[in-house]
Amino acid sequence: MTSTAEHLRNTLDGRWRDVKNAMRTNLSNEIFRPHYTPNTVIARAKVGEQLKIMAAAGAAEDGFRKEHGGNGNVGAAITQIEMLAMSDLSLMVKAGVQWGLFGGAIENLGTERHHKAYVRKLIDLDLLGCFAMTETGHGSDVQSLETTATYDAATQEFVIHSPTPTARKDYIGGAAETARVAAVFAQLITPDGVNHGVHCLVVPIRDEMGNDMPGVTTSDCHYKGGLPGVDNGRIVFDNVRVPRENLLNRYADVSPDGTYSSPIENPGRRFFTMLGTLIRGRVTVGGSAAAAARVALDIATRYALERKQFSAPDGDDEVLIMDYLVHQRRLIPLIAKSYALQFAQNELVAKCHELQTSDNPDPEEQRELEARAAGLKAANTWHASKAIQEAREACGGAGYLAENRLIALRADTDVFTTFEGDNHVLTQLVAKELLTAYADDIKGMSPVEWVRFAANFAGERVLKRTAAETIMQTILDSRQDNEEEGSLFNRGTQVKMFEDREAYMLASVARRLQGKAKEVSAFDAFNAVQDHVLHAATAHIDRIVLEAFVAGIDACEDDTARELLNDVCDLYALSVIEDDKAWFIEHRYLSTERAKAVTRGINERCRSLRPHIETLVDGFGIPEQLRYAAMLDPDELLNG
């Protein structure tokens, strides 16, 4: 008979549950047992050994198309790398760089000549590569990278050069030791002196013996805040020549005589189309951070079910720390958010899979995917930072010992808020996508027409095409028929509060932008409302996550598990409302009395979920070996 925890796990695992179960089995191999060492030599050697075992088992093949020697299962490829985060985040990052970023650039930006030359080799680790985009002077602003790739028609070669100290490629995973080839992003300049913007080229950086190629200087970033198993490094190019054919030319090409051509005429659209094909990395980073957060919360919860502190006044026995409301308040809402975010991640992975396996992906859906990936990457990684830190503190001094895993999880995920896009920049990207939808509707409107539009149609414009659309409408309709529609435990009430907040904020941002744009430049107008923009984007992400949770509950096949998920969803929704309580009160969506009821409701849900807390973390499906912490092992305590 299937237990409630198994039903929870199956529901949370979603479409690729079979892949996750296979990975759970594979990661039970002793070689993948979590380990901690700040020694970079040992950590890097361990990750290299693990990668080879994965490659031999065919772990990379899902990420590449069948015609290139893969299986063409994008969703499975993302899922596998996410699962690695439960073992060692250094391994997750190395696999992500080799097969996701470097391999993804070759496959998605290259053409047949590149696929034949590189894909099979990089799948099998016969060719190790790196993804050389970020520079010392430019990270988020990729369009302004300084490295140049100037075409020399006389020799039919590109000359790769770092013209300034800030053009140095920096923080590049694999560049310090292992990578022999780099996918280098550079400004493409043709013989007529025209700069055609950033393009990607394959550039050898080391020979077979591991020595730098002529004109290439690599160096090691050495110790970082975490990820000791990743050999992050720097690359400087001094007029390095590569053949014309090394340009990854799916979206643009240069003929032997230096003539530039592209199927996409608009340079901006061409640039964003190229970057859009590399979205998988962003999706994977968010999902991996969330997986690490679940491991930390699992460990902290199990410790709280063993650790006792202080005696109750009417008894001799000390009290389990999980029985204190303050401890429940620390951990259970974070567990609820982990459930919520995983349901949203499942939808994101499915959408990414559909678009990246489609012969003709819809451009509008691609843009929406990019905005959704940006928003959830920020939400997942910020949640991981908060949840892992809280889990560490909730375990006291024991949580600070390396043997209990939490400090490594915290250190390794810290940079996840920064790479694959700075979270604040990504959150703005979400808002800009939403505001672009507004702009299509408001062109040419008079101020009176604009105000009328904002008041009457903004909500409808924002809420188009959601995965749970039918379910959400049913919930909102049932709310109107329910005499308890005002109850904060009523799902329709929660959904309405999330939707109203998003619609109001976005309309407000649009109105403020329109007003500012009449007085100052477009940049100054946007800069003046940047805080408001971030808040509106966060409200949108929260609503998307809630809808995904609702859809996840609907897919659950067991009544007991579904009832438990409903309570967890209440806790997620009320926690979001509490976190933004000031806004709801200021805008009169909550009275002061109802605001107090939100707090009481969270306390009530924490108490009601307390007896089920072990079942909830069992639902995360973390293999015992991967949640290993010495403090949870009685024998270790005695030996210690």
Beta strands, then each sheet from edge to edge (+ up, - down):
strand 1: 129-132
strand 2: 148-152
strand 3: 157-161
strand 4: 169-173
strand 5: 181-189
strand 6: 195-204
strand 7: 216-220
strand 8: 232-237
strand 9: 240-243
strand 10: 253-254
strand 11: 260-261
strand 12: 308-311
strand 13: 318-320
sheet 1: 1+ 5+ 2+ 3- 9+
sheet 2: 1+ 5+ 6-
sheet 3: 4+ 8- 7+
sheet 4: 10+ 11-
sheet 5: 12+ 13-
end
